[in-house]
Amino acid sequence: MIETERLLLREYTPDDFASLYESLSDAETMAHYPTPFDEARTRRWMWIQHRLAGRAAFCILPCGAGSGLTVSVSAFQSG
């Protein structure tokens, strides 16, 4: 977890599902994907992010926000 004066960067938790699903199921947000995610695909995406070696998914939240996805970032380890 990384925290600045204004932002919190942390790994996803199961508690983030509702906020993530809200974003990933939105047609406008997912305009560059073949189709928005349904609940099952969102859960699978979250599971994959936590299981793949060398990869972690993070959410960025305004400080003081208990939940509510702002940005999703996936980090890859090269080499």
N, C-alpha and C positions, 0 to 999 in steps of 0.2 A: 504494500500500500504506500502510495506517495500522496502527501497532502501539502498544498500550498495555502496561501491566505484565502484564495478564492475557489480552488478546485480540489477534488479528491479523486485519485486514480486508484482503482482497486479491481481485483479479479471478481468475476461474476459469482453470485451465490444463487441457490435455488429461489431465494426471495426476490430475485430480479426478473423472474419469469414474466409476470404480468406486464411490466414496463417494456421488456424486450419484445414480447408478443405484440403489444400495441404498436410498436414501431415496425416490426418485421411483417405484420399482416396488413399494413397500410399500403394501398396501391400507389399512392404518390411517392412515398418513401422508397418503395421497391420498384420504381419505374424502370430501372436498368437491370432488373432480374427477370427471368422468364415469367415468374408469377410470385405474388406475395406468399409468405409462409403461412401454413395453418398451424394449429397448436402442436400437432405431432412433429412437424418439421422444425418448429422453434425449439421444442424439447430436445430433439435429436442434435440440432446445431449446438445447443448449450452442452450436451453430453460430449460431443466430439471436441469442443474447445478445451474441455477439462481432461480429455484422455490422450490427445495426440502429443507425443514427445516433442519437446522443443518449441511448443506453441502455447500461448496463453491468451485468453481474451480478457480485455479490461473494459470497464465502463468508467466514464468520466462524469462526475456529478458536481454540481455547485456545492460548496461547503455548507453544512447545515441541512442539506437535503437528506431525508431519511431514505428515500427511494426516488425513482423517476429517472429513467435512462436519459442521458443527454447525448452521449457519443459512445460508439462501440469501436474499440481498437483491437486488432489482432496482431500479436507480435510473433515473429518467426525468428528462429535461431538459424543462422547460416553456417555452412561448413560441415 
